[in-house]
């Protein structure tokens, strides 16, 4: 295909991929971040111990996280249609992306907060800090480098999910590579779209690594 025709297709695919990745990542983090905090503070020995609640929340998150994205897409068709108005399309795919991503993010946040030195938390408690202050002024700030690194991993995972979304009528570079490339044997489209996806992953990974190292240096 001539570059004059290929370029607009690639730019549209890139725009749709960035749209799906940005909004699903943002909303999934708004859900997953507080859930990750709850997993840490409500466990036995946490600052707000509630083992029963922690166990139930952990089971729910593990259950949702264990469902492959392609199956989640199909299962959520009726719900997506009820909320968005239709089950296919670039905007519609954002909802199942959120549902698939937030449990993964919750566990990633939990892992990052686990890296915080417990001695720092005990020191804050000895100074009379409230639980809310410990969360916002100790736990989260101390875990920022790890949280940023985890965010880069989560975003690249969501980016990979957008490529699979083509199976349910989603747009983006994944759909371009499969539907307008592989399925109709236009391999130049498939290769260019795939290379753009790889480039996006590399950019996110490198930026995440740079920000993590800078923040980690400041903490030290």
C-alpha positions as CSV (number, residue, x, y, z in Angstrom):
1,X,0.0,0.0,0.0
2,X,1.2,3.5,-0.9
3,X,2.5,5.5,2.1
4,X,0.0,8.3,1.4
5,X,-2.8,5.8,2.1
6,X,-1.0,3.9,4.9
7,X,-0.1,7.0,7.0
8,X,-3.7,8.1,7.8
9,X,-4.6,4.5,8.8
10,X,-1.6,4.3,11.1
11,X,-2.3,7.7,12.7
12,X,-6.0,6.8,13.2
13,X,-4.9,3.4,14.8
14,X,-2.4,5.2,17.0
15,X,-5.0,7.7,18.1
16,X,-7.5,4.9,19.0
17,X,-4.8,2.9,20.8
18,X,-3.7,5.9,22.9
19,X,-7.4,6.7,23.7
20,X,-8.1,3.2,24.9
21,X,-4.9,3.0,26.9
22,X,-5.1,6.4,28.5
23,X,-8.7,6.3,29.7
24,X,-8.6,2.6,30.8
25,X,-5.3,3.1,32.7
26,X,-6.5,6.3,34.4
27,X,-9.8,4.9,35.6
28,X,-8.4,1.5,36.5
29,X,-5.8,3.3,38.6
30,X,-8.5,5.3,40.4
31,X,-10.0,2.0,41.4
32,X,-6.9,-0.2,41.8
33,X,-4.8,2.2,43.8
34,X,-7.2,2.5,46.8
35,X,-7.9,-1.3,46.6
36,X,-4.1,-2.0,46.8
37,X,-3.9,0.3,49.8
38,X,-6.7,-1.5,51.5
39,X,-5.1,-4.9,50.8
40,X,-2.0,-3.7,52.7
41,X,-3.6,-1.8,55.7
42,X,-6.3,-4.3,56.5
43,X,-4.2,-7.4,56.6
44,X,-3.2,-9.0,59.8
45,X,-0.5,-6.8,61.3
46,X,-1.5,-3.8,59.2
47,X,-2.4,-0.4,60.6
48,X,-6.1,-1.2,60.2
49,X,-6.3,-4.9,60.6
50,X,-9.5,-6.5,59.3
51,X,-8.6,-10.1,58.2
52,X,-12.1,-11.0,57.1
53,X,-12.5,-8.0,54.8
54,X,-9.0,-8.5,53.5
55,X,-9.6,-12.1,52.7
56,X,-12.9,-11.4,50.9
57,X,-11.3,-8.5,48.9
58,X,-8.3,-10.7,48.0
59,X,-10.5,-13.5,46.7
60,X,-12.5,-11.1,44.6
61,X,-9.4,-9.5,43.1
62,X,-7.8,-12.8,42.5
63,X,-10.9,-14.1,40.8
64,X,-11.2,-11.1,38.4
65,X,-7.4,-11.2,37.7
66,X,-7.6,-14.9,36.8
67,X,-10.1,-14.3,33.9
68,X,-8.3,-13.9,30.5
69,X,-9.0,-10.6,28.9
70,X,-10.5,-12.2,25.7
71,X,-13.0,-14.1,27.9
72,X,-13.8,-11.0,30.0
73,X,-14.7,-9.2,26.8
74,X,-17.3,-11.8,25.9
75,X,-18.7,-12.1,29.4
76,X,-19.1,-8.3,29.8
77,X,-20.8,-7.8,26.4
78,X,-24.3,-7.4,28.0
79,X,-23.0,-5.1,30.8
80,X,-20.9,-3.0,28.3
81,X,-24.0,-2.6,26.1
82,X,-26.1,-1.5,29.0
83,X,-23.5,1.1,30.2
84,X,-22.0,2.4,26.9
85,X,-24.9,1.7,24.6
86,X,-23.0,-0.8,22.4
87,X,-20.7,-3.7,23.0
88,X,-18.2,-3.1,20.2
89,X,-16.1,-0.2,19.1
90,X,-13.1,1.8,20.5
91,X,-15.0,3.6,23.2
92,X,-16.9,0.4,24.3
93,X,-13.7,-1.5,24.8
94,X,-12.6,0.9,27.5
95,X,-15.0,-0.6,30.1
96,X,-13.8,-4.2,29.8
97,X,-10.2,-3.0,29.8
98,X,-10.9,-1.2,33.1
99,X,-12.5,-4.3,34.7
100,X,-9.5,-6.5,33.5
101,X,-6.9,-4.0,34.6
102,X,-7.9,-2.8,38.0
103,X,-7.3,-6.1,39.9
104,X,-3.9,-6.4,38.3
105,X,-3.1,-2.8,39.4
106,X,-4.4,-3.5,42.9
107,X,-1.9,-6.3,43.3
108,X,0.9,-4.2,41.8
109,X,0.2,-1.4,44.3
110,X,0.1,-3.9,47.1
111,X,3.5,-5.2,46.1
112,X,4.9,-1.7,45.9
113,X,3.6,-0.8,49.4
114,X,5.1,-4.0,50.8
115,X,8.5,-2.7,50.0
116,X,8.2,0.2,52.4
117,X,10.3,-0.3,55.5
118,X,8.0,-1.2,58.4
119,X,10.3,0.7,60.7
120,X,9.3,4.0,59.0
121,X,5.6,3.2,59.7
122,X,6.4,2.4,63.3
123,X,8.3,5.7,63.7
124,X,5.3,7.6,62.3
125,X,3.0,5.8,64.7
126,X,5.2,6.6,67.7
127,X,5.0,10.3,66.7
128,X,1.2,10.1,66.9
129,X,0.4,10.1,63.2
130,X,-3.1,9.0,62.4
131,X,-3.8,6.1,60.0
132,X,-4.8,8.5,57.3
133,X,-1.5,10.4,57.7
134,X,0.5,7.2,57.6
135,X,-1.1,6.2,54.3
136,X,-0.7,9.6,52.6
137,X,2.5,10.9,54.2
138,X,4.5,7.7,54.7
139,X,3.2,4.6,52.8
140,X,2.5,6.2,49.4
141,X,5.4,8.7,49.3
142,X,7.9,6.1,50.3
143,X,6.6,3.7,47.6
144,X,6.5,6.3,44.8
145,X,9.5,4.9,42.8
146,X,8.1,1.4,42.9
147,X,4.6,2.6,42.1
148,X,5.9,4.5,39.0
149,X,7.8,1.4,37.9
150,X,4.6,-0.7,38.4
151,X,2.5,1.8,36.6
152,X,4.8,1.5,33.5
153,X,4.3,-2.3,33.6
154,X,0.5,-2.0,34.0
155,X,0.2,0.5,31.2
156,X,2.2,-1.7,28.8
157,X,-0.1,-4.6,29.8
158,X,-3.2,-2.6,29.1
159,X,-1.6,-1.6,25.8
160,X,-1.3,-5.3,25.0
161,X,-4.9,-5.8,25.9
162,X,-6.0,-3.2,23.3
163,X,-4.4,-5.3,20.6
164,X,-6.5,-8.3,21.6
165,X,-9.6,-6.0,21.7
166,X,-9.8,-6.3,17.9
167,X,-11.4,-9.7,18.5
168,X,-14.5,-7.8,19.8
169,X,-14.6,-5.1,17.3
170,X,-12.2,-2.7,19.0
171,X,-10.1,-0.3,17.0
172,X,-6.5,0.7,17.4
173,X,-3.3,-0.6,16.0
174,X,-4.1,-4.2,17.0
175,X,-7.3,-4.1,14.9
176,X,-5.4,-2.5,12.1
177,X,-2.7,-5.2,12.1
178,X,-5.1,-8.1,12.2
179,X,-8.3,-7.0,10.4
180,X,-6.8,-4.7,7.7
181,X,-3.5,-6.4,7.6
182,X,-3.2,-10.1,8.3
183,X,-6.8,-11.1,7.4
184,X,-6.6,-9.6,4.0
185,X,-2.9,-10.4,3.4
186,X,-1.8,-6.8,3.4
187,X,1.4,-7.5,5.4
188,X,2.9,-4.1,5.1
189,X,-0.1,-2.7,7.2
190,X,0.4,-5.5,9.7
191,X,4.1,-4.9,10.0
192,X,3.9,-1.1,10.4
193,X,1.1,-1.4,12.9
194,X,3.0,-4.0,14.9
195,X,6.2,-1.9,14.9
196,X,4.2,1.1,16.2
197,X,2.9,-1.0,19.1
198,X,6.4,-2.2,19.9
199,X,7.6,1.5,19.8
200,X,4.9,2.5,22.2
201,X,5.8,-0.2,24.6
202,X,9.5,0.8,24.4
203,X,8.7,4.4,25.0
204,X,6.5,3.7,28.0
205,X,9.1,1.3,29.5
206,X,12.0,3.7,29.0
207,X,10.1,6.7,30.4
208,X,9.0,4.6,33.4
209,X,12.5,3.5,34.1
210,X,13.9,7.0,33.8
211,X,11.3,8.5,36.2
212,X,11.7,5.6,38.6
213,X,15.5,6.0,38.8
214,X,15.2,9.8,39.3
215,X,12.6,9.4,42.1
216,X,14.6,6.6,43.7
217,X,17.7,8.8,43.7
218,X,15.8,11.6,45.3
219,X,14.5,9.2,48.0
220,X,18.1,8.2,48.8
